Amino acid sequence: MFWDSWQEILDTVRRNKLRTALTALSVAWGIFMLVILLAAGTGLRNAALWDFRDDAVNSIFIRARKTSLPFLGRGPGREVRLENSDFDSVRDRVRGIEHISGRFHLWGEFAVSYANRSARFDIRGVHPDHQYLEKTQVIRGRFLNDDDISERKKVAVVGTEVAKFFFDAKDPIGAFINVRGAHYQIVGVYTRPGQQGEMATIFLPVSTAQLVYSGGRRLHALSFTVNTTELSESQRIEEQVKALLKERHAISPEDERALTVSNNLEMYRKISDIFEWLRLFVWMVGIGTLFAGIVGVSNIMLISVKERTKEIGVRKALGATPFGIVSMVMKEALLITTLSGYLGLVAAVGLVELVNKNLPDNKYLREPDVDLGVALMATLIVILAGALAGFFPARNASKINPILALRDG
């Protein structure tokens, strides 16, 4: 009886090929568009968050500018200069800071030479914790340490592009490079996520850079990570650091221009929230498209029931139960929606994988992908929608009066 019922359903489908095909196409298109839109949303989100790949998400960067408000008898326009004592105060007095580094930046690319080769590279004086702030991965030797800072050692950590230019495939550890007249021994080679230019930088101990290049105790920026992923806690620590620096440099508490703050966690959360809303919108659009197809299935089932009124009347006259009638109609609806939904899902996943493999590197769409859970959810939606599309026509069919049905026939 099981195979007989399915054979009967297949015969009904074959008798109405065009109608069934168009209905199935609408369902397949709905699930296809849902998956494609979700994959595109994932690709857009990955592209937007790509800029965070080379910095710790929980990092905060502070740079000093000029005051914009008068305070304690001092006029606006006063230049604020961060110093080593600011680094010490923030490190010792603010709780919740995980890693912290100052930065003494040698503006403009400096001439660097080794043997008979010379080029210009970016030079930065930093503390040892800088390694964690920019996701620096040491692949040879070591990074800077506390002894390098306290003893003002002339050592350097170079990026892979610097090592490649001067040493080709040779090991650069222990070699001395000349940076604007001063010789530094290479103690480490690093790489980091990001563009090639990110690996064309040379890191020096901040104390050595300040001494050799007449920086005194000046720092151009402070950066640190917080030991939390909670945005509110990160913002609390940020405000505490700003208040401390404003107090130390006699800056008005209302002056928002004297210190430029970049909170990566705040920006990350804002972007993530935007794309969560976008994801919700995509689901709404996709479900709407799918619902239109399901409505088509329901209408087709109503038409099918109307055309088979006499047949259903005969079945009921011969003893067919309401459950049997409902089961027959719902099976047909489930067959159409499940099969067409599966084909739409397979086509969408195939297209996404094809695009993913052949997509050139760009900043707008990156690694569009379909999550397995999303695919299973979409399939479940199709099955449930198919059952719903068949239920109401099936219920109407089960209520047909066999005598009236035979008389209408």
MOFENFEN-V116140 format. One record per residue. SS is DSSP state (h for helix, s for strand, l for the rest). PSI is psi in degrees with one decimal (none if undefined). D_LAST is the distance of its C-alpha to the last C-alpha in Angstrom with 2 decimals. Layout:
# MOFENFEN-V116140
{{SS	PSI	D_LAST} {SS	PSI	D_LAST}}
This chain:
# MOFENFEN-V116140
{{l	-34.3	26.35} {h	-50.0	27.70} {h	-34.0	27.78} {h	-40.9	24.39} {h	-40.3	22.81} {h	-34.6	24.75} {h	-37.5	23.99} {h	-40.8	20.26} {h	-42.8	20.98} {h	-37.1	23.20} {h	-41.2	20.64} {h	-42.3	18.26} {h	-42.4	21.37} {h	-30.7	22.37} {h	-19.6	19.15} {l	60.1	19.89} {h	-50.0	23.67} {h	-46.6	24.72} {h	-43.3	22.74} {h	-42.1	24.00} {h	-43.8	27.48} {h	-39.0	27.85} {h	-45.0	26.77} {h	-37.5	29.14} {h	-39.6	31.85} {h	-38.6	31.75} {h	-45.4	32.27} {h	-41.2	34.96} {h	-37.6	36.69} {h	-48.7	36.79} {h	-34.3	38.48} {h	-48.2	40.65} {h	-36.7	41.98} {h	-48.9	42.59} {h	-41.8	44.74} {h	-43.9	46.53} {h	-39.7	47.40} {h	-40.2	48.68} {h	-40.9	50.77} {h	-39.7	52.16} {h	-40.1	53.05} {h	-41.0	54.90} {h	-41.5	56.72} {h	-40.3	57.80} {h	-44.0	59.00} {h	-38.7	60.97} {h	-40.1	62.59} {h	-35.0	63.57} {h	-1.2	65.07} {h	-31.6	66.82} {h	-15.9	69.91} {h	2.5	70.44} {l	-26.3	70.79} {l	9.4	74.58} {l	147.5	75.50} {l	132.6	75.06} {l	-32.4	72.15} {l	28.6	74.23} {s	153.3	77.19} {s	131.6	78.90} {s	132.4	81.25} {s	127.4	83.87} {s	144.7	86.02} {s	138.4	88.86} {l	-138.5	89.01} {s	147.6	91.06} {l	148.8	91.15} {l	-6.1	89.56} {l	145.7	90.99} {l	150.0	94.59} {s	131.5	95.52} {l	43.2	98.78} {l	1.7	100.83} {s	134.9	99.35} {l	169.8	97.61} {l	167.7	94.28} {l	8.1	94.14} {l	131.5	95.97} {s	132.7	94.97} {l	127.8	93.79} {l	114.4	95.00} {s	148.8	93.55} {s	174.9	96.08} {h	-33.6	96.45} {h	-29.0	97.22} {h	-41.0	93.75} {h	-46.7	92.26} {h	-42.7	94.37} {h	-45.8	93.51} {h	-43.9	89.76} {h	-40.1	89.87} {h	-26.0	92.04} {h	-17.2	90.85} {l	121.7	87.08} {l	149.4	85.01} {l	-2.3	81.72} {s	131.1	82.91} {s	-59.8	82.21} {s	144.7	83.82} {s	143.4	85.96} {s	142.4	87.75} {s	165.4	89.78} {s	125.8	89.75} {s	108.7	92.71} {s	125.1	91.33} {s	99.6	93.64} {s	137.0	92.12} {s	150.3	91.64} {s	131.1	91.55} {s	148.7	94.93} {s	126.2	96.67} {s	136.3	96.43} {s	153.4	98.33} {s	127.2	98.91} {l	-123.0	101.29} {l	16.3	100.86} {s	143.3	97.37} {s	143.6	96.66} {s	174.1	93.60} {s	129.9	92.46} {s	158.6	90.26} {s	135.1	89.16} {s	131.6	91.46} {s	133.2	90.61} {s	124.7	92.72} {s	169.8	90.62} {l	166.5	90.85} {l	-34.6	89.57} {l	-9.4	86.39} {h	-26.7	85.24} {h	-35.3	83.79} {h	-23.3	81.05} {h	-33.7	80.34} {l	22.5	79.32} {l	42.5	77.91} {l	126.4	80.88} {s	112.6	80.73} {s	122.4	84.14} {s	-14.9	83.90} {s	142.0	87.65} {s	-134.3	90.52} {l	171.4	89.96} {l	179.9	89.29} {l	150.2	91.95} {l	179.4	93.33} {h	-34.6	95.45} {h	-36.7	98.70} {h	-37.1	97.97} {h	-50.9	97.70} {h	-33.5	100.71} {l	3.4	103.00} {l	50.9	101.77} {l	147.4	101.31} {l	76.4	100.83} {s	161.7	97.67} {s	147.8	94.39} {s	124.1	90.78} {s	151.5	89.25} {s	165.2	85.71} {h	-32.2	84.50} {h	-36.2	84.86} {h	-46.7	88.50} {h	-40.2	89.19} {h	-40.6	87.56} {h	-44.2	89.63} {h	-31.8	92.98} {h	-1.0	92.64} {l	-119.9	89.87} {l	1.4	88.98} {l	157.3	92.20} {l	119.2	92.35} {l	-7.5	93.61} {l	127.3	94.51} {l	-15.9	98.22} {l	156.4	98.69} {s	129.0	100.22} {s	153.0	98.69} {s	117.8	100.52} {s	102.3	98.81} {l	48.1	100.84} {l	-9.3	104.15} {s	139.6	103.38} {s	132.5	102.58} {s	136.9	99.78} {s	129.7	99.03} {s	123.7	95.38} {s	-9.2	94.22} {s	155.2	90.46} {s	134.2	87.64} {s	160.9	84.29} {s	165.7	80.80} {l	156.2	78.04} {l	149.0	74.46} {l	-168.5	74.25} {l	167.0	75.49} {h	-34.7	78.48} {h	-24.7	80.71} {h	-22.5	80.36} {h	10.1	82.37} {l	41.9	85.15} {s	148.3	86.92} {s	126.1	90.07} {s	131.7	90.47} {s	156.7	93.99} {s	132.8	95.23} {h	-37.5	95.08} {h	-37.4	98.68} {h	-43.9	99.93} {h	-40.2	98.13} {h	-39.4	99.56} {h	-49.2	103.05} {h	-36.0	103.12} {l	29.6	101.43} {l	44.8	103.21} {l	-8.2	100.28} {l	-126.0	102.30} {l	18.0	99.93} {s	145.3	97.16} {s	139.3	93.47} {l	-19.5	90.94} {s	156.6	87.98} {s	139.7	86.97} {s	145.2	83.83} {s	159.7	82.58} {s	152.0	79.58} {s	151.4	78.52} {l	44.0	77.70} {l	155.8	74.32} {l	5.3	70.88} {l	124.5	70.33} {h	-42.2	70.48} {h	-39.6	72.09} {h	-39.4	74.84} {h	-42.3	75.43} {h	-33.8	75.81} {h	-44.2	78.20} {h	-40.5	80.42} {h	-46.5	80.27} {h	-35.9	81.45} {h	-41.6	84.19} {h	-43.8	85.50} {h	-43.3	85.44} {h	-40.4	87.32} {h	-45.3	89.92} {h	-37.8	90.51} {h	-37.8	90.73} {h	-42.1	93.27} {h	-31.0	95.33} {l	15.8	95.38} {l	53.5	95.74} {l	138.8	92.40} {l	135.4	90.80} {l	-25.2	87.90} {l	-4.2	85.83} {l	109.2	86.63} {l	-2.4	83.44} {l	-16.9	84.88} {l	-30.7	87.88} {s	125.2	85.79} {s	121.8	82.73} {s	133.0	80.38} {s	110.1	77.48} {s	106.1	75.39} {h	-37.7	73.16} {h	-38.7	71.13} {h	-45.7	70.38} {h	-39.5	69.26} {h	-43.9	67.25} {h	-39.0	65.41} {h	-46.2	64.72} {h	-42.5	63.21} {h	-41.1	61.23} {h	-40.8	59.87} {h	-44.1	58.83} {h	-20.8	56.87} {h	-40.8	55.29} {h	-38.2	53.90} {h	-40.5	52.87} {h	-42.0	51.10} {h	-42.4	49.24} {h	-41.4	48.29} {h	-42.7	47.07} {h	-40.8	44.88} {h	-44.1	43.41} {h	-44.8	42.74} {h	-44.5	41.36} {h	-37.9	39.10} {h	-43.3	37.89} {h	-41.9	37.07} {h	-37.9	35.35} {h	-37.3	33.41} {h	-39.9	32.07} {h	-39.0	30.70} {h	-37.5	29.23} {h	-39.0	27.48} {h	-41.3	25.97} {h	-44.0	24.72} {h	-41.9	23.23} {h	-40.3	21.44} {h	-38.8	20.11} {h	-37.5	18.86} {h	-42.9	17.09} {h	-41.4	15.41} {h	-42.6	14.63} {h	-40.6	13.11} {h	-42.1	10.93} {h	-27.2	9.83} {l	25.2	9.38} {h	-47.0	7.56} {h	-43.4	5.30} {h	-44.0	8.74} {h	-36.9	10.67} {h	-42.5	9.15} {h	-43.3	10.14} {h	-43.3	13.37} {h	-35.3	14.19} {h	-30.6	13.68} {l	1.6	16.03} {l	9.2	18.49} {l	134.4	18.10} {l	157.5	20.37} {h	-37.7	19.99} {h	-39.0	22.81} {h	-40.5	21.05} {h	-47.1	18.03} {h	-44.1	20.66} {h	-40.8	22.77} {h	-47.0	20.18} {h	-41.2	19.47} {h	-33.8	23.18} {h	-39.9	24.37} {h	-43.3	22.60} {h	-42.0	24.19} {h	-37.8	27.51} {h	-47.1	27.52} {h	-49.1	27.19} {h	-42.0	29.71} {h	-46.7	32.20} {h	-46.8	32.46} {h	-38.2	32.65} {h	-40.4	35.01} {h	-42.8	37.21} {h	-40.7	37.46} {h	-39.2	38.36} {h	-45.7	40.92} {h	-42.7	42.50} {h	-40.8	42.74} {h	-45.8	44.37} {h	-41.2	46.82} {h	-42.5	47.72} {h	-41.4	48.43} {h	-44.0	50.51} {h	-38.4	52.56} {h	-45.0	53.14} {h	-41.1	54.34} {h	-38.6	56.44} {h	-28.6	58.27} {h	4.2	58.97} {l	122.1	59.52} {l	158.0	63.11} {l	126.2	65.32} {l	169.6	64.81} {l	7.3	65.17} {l	-35.6	61.66} {l	123.6	59.33} {l	123.9	60.55} {l	56.6	58.79} {l	133.8	55.17} {l	157.6	53.55} {l	118.2	50.44} {l	140.6	51.21} {h	-40.5	49.58} {h	-37.7	48.68} {h	-43.2	46.99} {h	-42.4	44.95} {h	-38.0	43.86} {h	-42.8	43.07} {h	-41.1	40.93} {h	-42.4	39.04} {h	-39.9	38.52} {h	-42.6	37.25} {h	-44.8	34.65} {h	-46.1	33.45} {h	-40.4	33.36} {h	-37.2	31.65} {h	-41.4	28.99} {h	-41.3	28.38} {h	-39.8	28.26} {h	-31.0	25.88} {h	-18.0	23.36} {h	-50.1	23.99} {h	-44.5	22.49} {h	-36.1	19.08} {h	-39.6	19.22} {h	-40.4	20.19} {h	-38.2	17.28} {h	-36.7	14.94} {h	-16.5	16.95} {l	0.4	16.46} {l	132.5	12.68} {l	119.7	12.27} {h	-34.5	10.47} {h	-45.7	9.95} {h	-36.8	8.52} {h	-42.7	6.24} {h	-36.0	5.05} {h	-40.1	5.38} {h	-32.1	3.76} {l	none	0.00}}
